[in-house]
Amino acid sequence: MPRSPAAEPKPTLFVLYGATGDLCKRMVLPAFYQLWQKGLMPKEWRLIGNGRGDVAHEDFRKHFHDALVQFGPKPKRADWAQFKERLYFAGGGFNTNDPGSLLDVISQQRKQRAQLIHYFAVPPNAFIELTRALEAHGLAKGARVVYEKPYGTSPDGFAELDSEVHKVLREDQVFRIDHFLGKEGAQDMHLARLSNRMLSAIWSRQHIRAVQVDIPETLDIKDRADFYDHTGATLDMLVTHLFQLVADLAMEPPRSLEAKDVQRARSNVMRAFRALDPREVVLGQFTGYRTEKGIKRTSKMDTFVAARLWIDNARWKGVPFLLRTGKRMAVSKQQVTLLLREVEGPFGKLVKGASSITFSLAGNGELEFSLALKQPGPGMVLEEAKASVPLEQLPKANPLPPYVRLIHDVMMGDRSLFTDLKGLKEVWRVAGPLLERRPKVIPYQPKTFGPEKANALAAPDGWKLY
């Protein structure tokens, strides 16, 4: 069964690779501070940042503080004075031939019996060399290793990475992070379905006519130009976050909430994912992308992707799963919507498309029902009505940001919200035809919902967000 929230992790030494990069600045560094704020760190812990530069401990602490000021939570002076004493930096890089200063700093800061956690917040092309270096310098045995997404950038690249990783690490040492699985709204999505008969009874093709997973973003690529122009929306979002959300939503009820059962249920439904048909995928690029600093002027990288995915099993056969995400779009939303079939008989068509269930994954999560209800008054008129349940308003709610939750799970050794090997093999099988025969990338204007061609994928209902 799931562990008690009161369980305390073992003494821990974190080594954070890519510690001065953009991902760390926006997501990972704030998560470590929030873990400490909420009392979820062990009594004994240290964090060592690693990078190529010759950065002093105090310089790294200032970088960490600046990240908190920019992205929150902004630390109080007394709290920061206490927190920063646990932060260190090991410069000179780290590879199989040269560990830089990392071994010396680890030797100085690792307490007896402290578990070692390596966090690779670096581009995927650095994963293999870093993994080999862990073995070369005696840092792999008994350690846990966190790999950021995407775990590989092609089917062949994934296979090579998997082979090299398992030459060094056992599978139970590997934590492949996908922070969407750590979102409160994503966790609530499958738990609400599993624990409420009202929802579990309708969770199939008999009652659901379409599913939309819609993650538009108003953000541009900012400091991620080099990373983004090698991945794009397809690798950065579709084959990672969106596929995992679909698996979480569509999986058969697991035998328990233990990691092995949840991961098995998730990977089993991925086996039923039909390989993408490139004719059912629309790629786009926002106007102005090629003028961004660090982007090739001839780049054909996609900043938008919309796809129709099918699941060929008894529960979901014939139900389209409509996936959409992109940069510089009209709104920023993260939601999963189940469009329900119309009621049979004369009343079903009176309010077209009214019945739906939406899970907002943004922030602390929210559940919304859209229903056909009688309009108050003398006539028998039906109107669409909505009722929502913000999850943070539930009694004793203590929501955790996804990176906070997932890093804590790594400390505890809980792999239930991490992607497993079988599921990832299926992900690359499903994405294979799209990567081999990419559709033409269509330009779209910023502050829109992407190329107009993507609207046809959601016919006849249309996108819920439009």
HELIX and SHEET records of a PDB file:
HELIX    1   1 ASP A   22  LEU A   23  1                                   2    
HELIX    2   2 CYS A   24  VAL A   28  3                                   5    
HELIX    3   3 LEU A   29  GLN A   37  1                                   9    
HELIX    4   4 HIS A   57  PHE A   71  1                                  15    
HELIX    5   5 ARG A   77  PHE A   83  1                                   7    
HELIX    6   6 LYS A   84  ARG A   86  5                                   3    
HELIX    7   7 LEU A  102  GLN A  109  1                                   8    
HELIX    8   8 PRO A  124  ALA A  126  5                                   3    
HELIX    9   9 PHE A  127  ALA A  136  1                                  10    
HELIX   10  10 PRO A  155  VAL A  168  1                                  14    
HELIX   11  11 GLU A  171  GLN A  173  5                                   3    
HELIX   12  12 HIS A  179  GLY A  182  5                                   4    
HELIX   13  13 GLU A  184  SER A  195  1                                  12    
HELIX   14  14 ARG A  197  SER A  200  1                                   4    
HELIX   15  15 LYS A  222  ARG A  224  5                                   3    
HELIX   16  16 ALA A  225  ALA A  233  1                                   9    
HELIX   17  17 THR A  234  LEU A  242  3                                   9    
HELIX   18  18 PHE A  243  ALA A  250  1                                   8    
HELIX   19  19 ALA A  259  MET A  270  1                                  12    
HELIX   20  20 PRO A  278  GLU A  280  5                                   3    
HELIX   21  21 TYR A  289  THR A  291  5                                   3    
HELIX   22  22 LEU A  391  GLN A  393  5                                   3    
HELIX   23  23 PRO A  402  MET A  412  1                                  11    
HELIX   24  24 LEU A  421  GLU A  436  1                                  16    
HELIX   25  25 GLU A  452  ALA A  458  5                                   7    
SHEET    1   A 6 LEU A  87  ALA A  90  0                                        
SHEET    2   A 6 TRP A  45  ASN A  50  1                                        
SHEET    3   A 6 THR A  12  TYR A  17  1                                        
SHEET    4   A 6 GLN A 115  PHE A 120  1                                        
SHEET    5   A 6 ARG A 144  TYR A 147  1                                        
SHEET    6   A 6 VAL A 174  ARG A 176  1                                        
SHEET    1   B 9 LEU A 382  PRO A 390  0                                        
SHEET    2   B 9 GLU A 366  LYS A 374 -1                                        
SHEET    3   B 9 SER A 356  SER A 360 -1                                        
SHEET    4   B 9 GLN A 335  LEU A 340 -1                                        
SHEET    5   B 9 ILE A 208  PRO A 216 -1                                        
SHEET    6   B 9 PHE A 321  GLY A 326  1                                        
SHEET    7   B 9 PHE A 304  LEU A 309 -1                                        
SHEET    8   B 9 VAL A 281  PHE A 286 -1                                        
SHEET    9   B 9 VAL A 441  TYR A 444  1                                        
END                                                                             
